């Protein structure tokens, strides 16, 4: 392998990378940013309140499929809360 590929491989080896913020002793950034004061907060339903159709694992695996087209329909608050 020659040219730019070899150069990339050499320059991205650990010993050639700059010192990380952690190695520099810098504090960890916050896990989440503060919510802006003007933001509208939406109360999601509690998980215990969400009714989910029960499906056994074998049936779920047998019926799984991959979709490449997506619906334009929005998720309901129940669906969003369940996924989160």
C-alpha positions as CSV (number, residue, x, y, z in Angstrom):
1,X,0.0,0.0,0.0
2,X,1.5,3.3,-1.0
3,X,0.5,6.9,-1.2
4,X,-2.2,8.6,0.8
5,X,-3.5,5.4,2.3
6,X,-0.1,4.6,4.0
7,X,0.2,8.2,5.1
8,X,-3.2,8.1,6.7
9,X,-2.5,4.9,8.5
10,X,0.8,6.3,9.9
11,X,-0.6,9.6,11.0
12,X,-3.6,8.1,12.8
13,X,-1.6,5.6,14.9
14,X,-2.2,6.2,18.7
15,X,1.4,7.5,19.2
16,X,0.9,10.2,16.6
17,X,-2.5,11.5,17.9
18,X,-2.6,14.6,20.1
19,X,-3.1,14.3,23.8
20,X,-6.8,13.8,24.6
21,X,-8.7,16.2,26.9
22,X,-8.8,13.4,29.5
23,X,-5.0,13.0,29.4
24,X,-4.7,16.8,29.7
25,X,-6.7,16.5,33.0
26,X,-9.6,18.6,31.7
27,X,-13.0,17.9,33.3
28,X,-15.6,15.7,31.6
29,X,-18.1,17.7,29.6
30,X,-21.7,17.6,30.9
31,X,-23.7,14.6,29.9
32,X,-26.6,16.8,28.8
33,X,-26.9,20.5,28.0
34,X,-29.2,22.7,30.1
35,X,-32.7,23.1,28.6
36,X,-33.2,26.7,27.2
37,X,-35.6,28.8,29.3
38,X,-38.0,29.3,26.4
39,X,-38.3,25.6,25.6
40,X,-41.7,24.0,25.9
41,X,-41.5,20.8,28.0
42,X,-44.0,18.0,27.1
43,X,-45.0,15.7,29.9
44,X,-44.8,12.1,28.6
45,X,-47.0,9.4,29.9
46,X,-45.6,7.1,32.5
47,X,-44.4,3.7,31.2
48,X,-46.9,1.9,33.5
49,X,-49.8,3.8,31.8
50,X,-48.8,2.6,28.3
51,X,-50.7,-0.4,26.9
52,X,-48.4,-2.5,24.7
53,X,-49.5,-5.6,22.8
54,X,-47.7,-8.6,24.3
55,X,-45.8,-10.7,21.7
56,X,-43.6,-13.7,22.6
57,X,-40.0,-13.5,21.5
58,X,-40.2,-16.4,19.0
59,X,-43.2,-14.7,17.2
60,X,-41.4,-11.3,17.2
61,X,-38.3,-12.9,15.7
62,X,-40.3,-14.8,13.1
63,X,-42.2,-11.7,12.0
64,X,-39.3,-9.2,12.0
65,X,-38.5,-7.4,8.7
66,X,-36.4,-4.6,7.5
67,X,-38.1,-1.5,6.0
68,X,-36.4,1.0,3.7
69,X,-39.5,3.2,3.3
70,X,-40.8,5.1,6.3
71,X,-44.2,6.5,7.1
72,X,-44.7,10.3,7.4
73,X,-47.1,9.7,10.3
74,X,-45.8,11.1,13.6
75,X,-45.3,8.9,16.7
76,X,-48.0,9.2,19.4
77,X,-46.8,10.4,22.8
78,X,-47.4,6.8,24.1
79,X,-45.1,5.4,21.3
80,X,-42.4,8.0,22.0
81,X,-42.5,7.5,25.7
82,X,-42.3,3.7,25.2
83,X,-39.3,4.0,22.9
84,X,-37.5,6.4,25.2
